[in-house]
Amino acid sequence: MALSYKARKRWSLVILLIGLPVYITLAVNLVDLFERPSIWVEFAVYVVLGFLWIMPFKFIFKGVGQPDPDAPHDNEGR
C-alpha cells in the first residue's frame, strides 16, 4: 500500500526529528565500544552508518520536497 503525500511528509518529519537523533546516539555509542580506532576507521564507520540509515526510508523521502501532486491545480494562466 502506497502512502499518500501528506502521510509521507508527516513520517519524514517524525523520522528526521525523532528517529535521526536516536540513530546518531546509537552510532556514536557503537563507535565508542571500540578501543579508540584510528581516525580513518572512525570516519569510515560514520560514513557507512550515515548512508545506511536512509536506505529503509528512501521511499518515504522521495518527492517530499515537491508540490503536492494530489492538490487541485490553479490553471489561470500561470
C-alpha positions as CSV (number, residue, x, y, z in Angstrom):
1,M,0.0,0.0,0.0
2,A,1.5,3.3,-1.0
3,L,1.5,6.2,1.4
4,S,-0.2,9.5,0.5
5,Y,1.8,12.6,0.0
6,K,0.7,14.0,3.4
7,A,1.5,10.8,5.2
8,R,5.0,10.6,3.6
9,K,5.6,14.3,4.6
10,R,4.5,13.6,8.2
11,W,6.5,10.4,8.5
12,S,9.6,12.2,7.1
13,L,9.3,14.8,9.8
14,V,8.9,12.1,12.5
15,I,12.0,10.3,11.2
16,L,14.1,13.4,11.0
17,L,13.1,14.9,14.3
18,I,12.9,11.8,16.5
19,G,14.5,8.9,14.6
20,L,17.6,10.6,13.3
21,P,18.8,11.9,16.7
22,V,18.2,8.4,18.2
23,Y,20.2,6.8,15.4
24,I,23.0,9.3,15.8
25,T,23.2,8.5,19.5
26,L,23.3,4.8,18.7
27,A,26.0,5.3,16.1
28,V,28.2,7.3,18.4
29,N,27.8,4.6,21.2
30,L,28.6,1.9,18.7
31,V,31.9,3.6,17.7
32,D,32.6,4.2,21.4
33,L,32.5,0.5,22.0
34,F,35.7,0.1,20.0
35,E,39.0,0.9,21.7
36,R,39.8,4.3,20.1
37,P,40.1,3.3,16.4
38,S,42.3,5.3,14.0
39,I,40.7,8.5,12.7
40,W,40.2,6.9,9.3
41,V,38.4,3.8,10.6
42,E,36.2,6.0,12.7
43,F,35.5,8.3,9.7
44,A,34.6,5.2,7.5
45,V,32.3,3.8,10.1
46,Y,30.4,7.2,10.4
47,V,30.2,7.5,6.6
48,V,28.8,4.0,6.2
49,L,26.3,4.4,9.0
50,G,25.4,7.8,7.6
51,F,24.3,6.2,4.3
52,L,22.9,3.1,5.9
53,W,20.2,4.9,8.0
54,I,18.4,6.3,4.9
55,M,18.1,3.1,2.9
56,P,14.9,1.8,4.6
57,F,13.3,5.2,4.4
58,K,14.2,6.1,0.9
59,F,10.6,5.7,-0.4
60,I,9.3,8.0,2.3
61,F,11.6,10.9,1.5
62,K,11.3,10.6,-2.3
63,G,9.4,13.5,-3.7
64,V,8.5,15.1,-0.3
65,G,10.1,18.4,-1.3
66,Q,8.0,18.7,-4.5
67,P,4.5,20.2,-4.6
68,D,1.6,18.0,-3.6
69,P,0.6,16.0,-6.7
70,D,-2.9,15.5,-5.4
71,A,-3.6,19.1,-4.7
72,P,-6.0,20.9,-7.1
73,H,-4.1,22.9,-9.7
74,D,-5.0,26.5,-10.4
75,N,-4.7,26.9,-14.2
76,E,-5.4,30.7,-14.5
77,G,-2.6,31.4,-16.9
78,R,0.3,30.7,-14.6
